């Protein structure tokens, strides 16, 4: 027996093929069929996370197995995601801190907000079993890794590049430097401590210290 999108049993789901993609203008291509139910979606996330916690490798986590564990039909999952790669990207996003809203008052404030979001994600990764399990296996699955890069990493990276460009336009950052190089200088220390050295300290003032240190070399020359 499966759960309907509204949270009640729907025996029709079992064995039903995936519904065609929605033709609604502006709809995300990965989303299918009728509107989401938060309760059903959370049941699917909980099922996938629970299987990961039990030590089931990503290779063995089929849509069928996740659906069976969640008590839903496969069609219920396929109405929301094109496959398990997109499901896992959304699962990771659901347990990560949201992308920051930049204050915009100064480039320093924007950069501190961006780096603080990286610090918070590092803390979340350390405390979340889901993030730990997914990240430890993700790079072995090119489709999943590419989906995560395109839908999660690249939009965050664009936030940083746009903030640096605004700083250059306002005269707060030297404009003789490459934008991507400047962004790498700023994000590098946080990525080092959250990815390469996962046990390194993530002190509450780390974002401010990094920005202030790097900005010494980024300010326009007199």
N, C-alpha and C positions, 0 to 999 in steps of 0.2 A: 504494500500500500504506500502511496506517495503523498506528498503534501502539495496542495494547490498553492498558487502564488499568494492567495489570501490566508494560507495557514491551515486549510482543511483538507481532508483526504481527497485525492483525485485519481481514481484507478485508471483513468484514460491515459495518463502519462506513460505508463509502462509500455515499452516497445514502440512508442510513437516516434517517427523520424523527426529530425530537427525541423523547426518551422522556418520558412523562408525569411530572409533578412527584411527588416522593416523598411517600407518605402517612405516613411515620414521624412520630410525635408529637414536636413541638419542632423538626423539621427546618427549616432556613432555606428560605424559599420560592424563593430564586434557585437553590438547589442541586438537581440532578436525578439520578435513577438511582443506580447503584452507588457505593460509596465512592471517594474520590479516590485517585489514584496520584500521589505527589509527583513522580516522574520525568516523567509525562505532563504534569502541570500546569506543571512548569518548562520543558518543551519548548514549550508554548504561550506562556508568558511570554517565553521567549527569542525566539520567532518574532516576536511582536508588537513587542518591544523592538528587534529587529534591523531590522524594517521601518521603525520610527520613525527609527532611526539613519541609515537610507539616505535619509531625507527624504520618505518616503511620508506624505502628510497623513492625518489621522484620517478624513476623509470617504472616502478610498479604501481604508481598512482594513476590509474586510468580514470576516465570520466565515469565509467561503469562502477568502479569501486567507490569513488567518492559519492556518487548518487546513492548507491546502496547503503553506505554508512550514514548519509544524511537523511535517508528515508524519503527520497524524492526520485522521480523518474529521470532518465537521461535527457529527455526533451526539456525538462525544467532547467537543466544546466545549459543546454544548447540554445535556449531562448535568450540567455544572458551572455554567453561567451562562445566564441567560435571553436574553442578547444581548451585543453587544460593549461596551455601556456598562458593564455590571456587570463584564465581564472587565477593562476598563481601570481601574476603581476598585480591583479586587483587585491588578492589576499595580502601581499606584501604592503601595498599602499594602505590597506585598511588598518594596519598595525603600526605604521610609521607616523611621525608627526606631520601635520600638513605643511605645504609649502608656505614660506613666510610672506606676509604682506609688508612691503618695504615702506618705511616712513617717508622717504623722499625729501627730507629736510636738507640732507647733505650726503655726499658720497660716503663719508665715514659711517653715518647712521645706517645707510643701505647695506654697506659691506659687513658691518657688525651683525645686522639682522640675518644676512645670508649665512655668515659663518656660524652664528649661533644655531641656525637650523641644522647645519651639518653636525654640530656638537650634539644637539638633541637626538639626531638620528643615530649617532654613534652610541649614545646611551641606550636608545631603544633597542638597537641591535644586540647590545650586551644583555639586556634584560628580557628580550623576547625570544622564546624558544622557536617560534615560527620563523622569525628573521634569521636566527642562527642556522636552522636546518636548511632553509631555502638558499641562503647565500653560500653555505658550504658546498652545495651541489649545483647551483645555478649555472656556473660557467661551463659545466660539462654538457649542457643542453643548449646548443646554439640558438634554437628558435626562442626558447624562454629568455636567454640572455639578451638577444636582439630586441625582443618585445620590451623587456625591462629598460634597456638602454634608450629605446625610441620614445617610450611613453612616460618614463620617470626621470632618467638621468638627463636627457637632452633638454627638457623644459626647465629643469633646475639650472643647468649650465647656461641656458639662454638668459635667465634672470641675472646671473653674475656678469655675463658679457654686456648686457644692456646697462647694468649699473656702472660698469667701468667706462663705457662710452659716454654716459651722462656726466661722469666725473671729468672726463677729458673735455667735453663740450663746455662745461662750467668753469674750466680752468683749475679744477681741484687736483687733477692728475696730469702728469706730463703727457703731451700728445705725440711725442716722438717715439713712444713705445708701442709694441704690438699688443692689441687688446687681449688676445688669447694668452699671451705670455704673462700679462699683468694678472689676469684671472687665475692662471696656474700658480703664480707666486702667492696669491691670497688663499686659495683653497688647498694648496699642497700640504701645509702643516696639519690641517684637520683631517685630510684623507690619510696622511701618514699615520696619525694616531688612531684612526678608526678602522683602517683596513690593514695596513702593513704591520703596525704595532698595536694590536687590539687591546692590549693590557695597559697601554700608556695612559697617564692621567688626562681627564677631560675636565679641568677645573672650570668653575662657573664664569671666570673672567677670561677664559682662553680666547674667545672671539675678539674681545677688545684688545688684548695684548698683541695678537697676531696683526690685526688691522693697523694699530698704532705703530708697530715696528716696521711693517712693510711700507706704510704711507710716508715714512721718513725718506725713503728713496724714490717715492712716486710723485712727490710734490713738484710743481714746476720750478725750474731753476730761476733764480733772480737774474 
